[in-house]
Every structure is written in C-alpha cells, then in structure tokens.
Amino acid sequence: MKWIISKNNQVISLNEIPILNINGLRNEIIKQYRTQKRVIGFFGCVEYSNIRLYVILADDKKSELLISSARFAAGEKSYPSITKDIPAFHLFEREFYEEFGIEPFGHPWLKPVRHSKNKFDKTQKIENYPFFKMEGEEVHEVAVGPIHAGIIEPGHFRFMCNGEKVYHLEIQLGYQHRGVEFLFENSNRFMPHLAESITGDTVIGHTVAYSNAMEALINLKISDKSELIRVIALELERVAVHIGDLGAISNDIAYIMGSSVFGATRTLIINTLLSICGSRFGRGLIRVGGVTCDIDNKLAEIISTTLDKVLKDVERMTDTMFSSASVISRLEKTGTLSKEKAQGIGLVGISSRASGLSLDTRIDHPWGWYKNMFFDKEIIESGDVFARTSIRYKEIKQSIIIIKEILSQLQNHDNDVLLIETKNSLPVNGMVISIVEGWRGEIVHVALTNNENGIFRYKIKDASFNNWYGLALSVRNNGISDFPLCNKSFNLSYCGNDL
C-alpha cells in the first residue's frame, strides 16, 4: 500500500500511513498527478530523532484525500526536487527546506518563505534575501514596502520594469514571526481564540476548520442547527468580504460611486453578524461543540429582509458599474492569468475559478450541512481582473440564496442543542484533515496527535499560500500602475502566509 485514503474530517491512525523512501514517494506523487490529483499538504515533523515528510493529495472528483509519507534518516540532507516536474510544489518544498534543511535538489527557486524563528539556517536573514536580478540599460527596479499606508501588514514587492511595463514581480513576505502553528502544538486545551486570529479577515473560515478538526478527533457530532448556523456565518463572511472587495476595486479605478455604495452595503452584512453574535467579524460564535448564539424566528426574518435589500443594491450597482465603458476598459485584459498557469502553480479559490478551474471545496469536499446542499460552481474563463471581479458578484448572489434557504430551515431544529459540552480528550497517534472553502479559497488544517493524547503537529494552509505567486505572474507585461488593481483583485493575506 502506497497511499491511505481518507476524507474531509475523517480521523485516521498515523500507524496506517505508508512510509516510502523519498524516491518512491516522489514517483508516486508524479503518478497521481497524471490522474488529476493536487497537493494540499506537504510538511515535516520530528519523529524518533528522524524527519518524517507527510504528503496529502486531493482527489476532487471522488472527494477523497490520499496520504503518504517518507522518512529521512539522520544525515540525509537532500532529495530530487518534485517542483521540476510539478510546479505547484514550489512553495511547499521551499517551506520544508526552510524548516528542516533537507534540500529539494534541483529546485529552480529555492528561497526563504517566512524567515521563521525555527528555521534551520540562522544565517538566512530577511535583509539579505536573494532577489531576482535583470540586466539591461533600460531595466530598472521599483521597490514597494514592506511598510505600507494605513494598517496594511508588511510585505515587500520588487518590480523589474522596462519603462512602465512589468517584466517580473518578486514578492517577499515573512516579516511577521507569529508562531501560530507552534501555539496550537503546545497547549492542552482547545484554542478557538487563536483560530480566530489566524487571518483577521477570515475569522469564520479558520475557526470552522479548526473546530471541525477538533470535533472529528474527539468523535463529536454537533447538532443540525449548529451546522446550519455555521454555514450561515461562513456565507455571510463570504458576502461581506466580496462586497468590500467590489468597493476596493472600484476605488482603485477611481469609480467613486461604486466605492461608496459597496462600502455602505458591506456594513449591512457585517452588522448582521453583529446582531447574531455581538461581533461584526463573527468572533465568539464558533466553538468546539457547536455555536454560542442562536438565530430565532424574529432574527431570521430581519436577516432575510436585510439580504433582500443587499441583493438589490449590489445588483443595481454592479449592473451600473459594468455598463461603464471606462470601468470595463480598466478591468478587461488586465492582470490576466491563464487556466494553464493557474493549474500549474496550484491556484485555489475565487482566483482559480476566475481562470476557468473547476475547484470549490464546498462541493468537492463538503462538510456539515454542505453535504445536503446542491449548487453550481461559479466559473469564468478569462482570468483577468474583470473575471475576478465578476466571480465575486456571482458568489454574492449565490451565497445570499444559500443563506435564505438555510434560514427557512432553522425553525425545524428549534430543540437542538447549540453548544455541546466537550473535553479535550484526543485520540492517540491520529491525524485529521479539515478543509473549508473560505471566501478567499481553500483553507486546510491538519492535526497530528501523539501517544500522550496531545497535538504534536498542527499545519495550516491558507488560500493565500497558494495564490501569492499567481499575483506575481498576473502582473507580467502589465503597466506598473495596474499593480494596485491586480493586487486588490486577488486580495491575499500577509498573515495567512506568515504563520
């Protein structure tokens, strides 16, 4: 057996995961990729003084997860790079190398990912990052960041330009050393507050992923009503951020009417979350065991009425916006990322669907009440800023339909317990993989337990980890003045990378 098959939120024993030699595992990965699998996990941990590499591939057509591993003996410091054959592994291999010093030999772009405190090579510092260089009399560099205006988090962008045209963009992250994964690994209690802080704009998405993982480990099935409210909260988060992004994109093209209307409309959605749980961002709502707040019939009616208004306002404003020739001229054919490139680098979420990829883990790897729902993936082929803007509009409408449908079902579960009392009694030597489709895209949490009922490895992958390189590719051959617009059309998270 070379792979063990699992599913979203299914606990498996670490003892059942195959251990191959690294060359055998590499060949198996390449073989699986030929049958449309994709990587969602590639990380190491120390086991019995050796380094063990875990690999998780997703089979989206079958809603299955393939898991295997390789063990590196003491002194074994390299292996043939997988990235040479499958570019989507480029960041995963760089991260693994940065942490453990096992080199993917032949990797074409082996540079630091995070500059984390526990990196193996302490001589690698953010100040001596090896930026790509281009030669030529007409080539010049433009540096932006890491300090930005307002409250934007730190990240550095280095443009190689000829005049106004961008030849290449290199994005340097890793300025924040938060140690989020380490904190999960060194606690004997549930930590939903930490999950809420993984990325501040995706409170619901990450907390649901964490709670699903913990509930799977302790074999807890939450109530139907709790599942329904979690879906409502997740879709409200999607609607709120998508509307905010429509406003931000409008602002970046000086379409002030759109910026104003979308900004005001977003407030209606985040105030709806406030009315449910007391936080505009959903903090305190999702906990291991269910949810902390109810949605009664009166509140459900208010939410439904608010959503009707939001839908009308968004439709009117978007129709007006997309009827403007000056708007369309700025959005179409700007920051284009082809389907082939998107698939090659492993793009996920709204950015992948805007480039024609059929990938939505709500459908491909459903959890909770999503298993009982039927809706289509929103996909556009053009891969430009217009596509990434339009996807948001389409998903706003789709999410509002989903929320209203669920609101109508809540009264059928009035007697359900919202929050089940739990204890942190984790299984011995287990693994669980939790996947949630956040508003930005695929969120993956992986928890590994030891023989003392504790978590010894907690691995997090935000959609931003996959998509930052997509932004870099999308600005090539565009004017440098188009970068803010391209950047906002992806709207990626700095802290989602700097874990």
CORPE-V37666 format. One record per helix or strand of 3 or more residues. SS is the DSSP state (h for helix, s for strand). FROM is the first residue (numbers start at 1). LEN is the number of residues. Records with the same first field share a line. If there is no record, write none. Layout:
SS: FROM-LEN, FROM-LEN
This chain:
s: 4-3, 38-10, 50-10, 64-9, 78-3, 103-3, 139-6, 156-7, 165-8, 430-8, 442-8, 455-7
h: 14-3, 22-12, 87-14, 126-3, 180-6, 192-5, 203-15, 224-29, 256-22, 297-26, 325-7, 339-7, 349-6, 361-4, 368-5, 385-23, 410-4, 463-12, 480-11
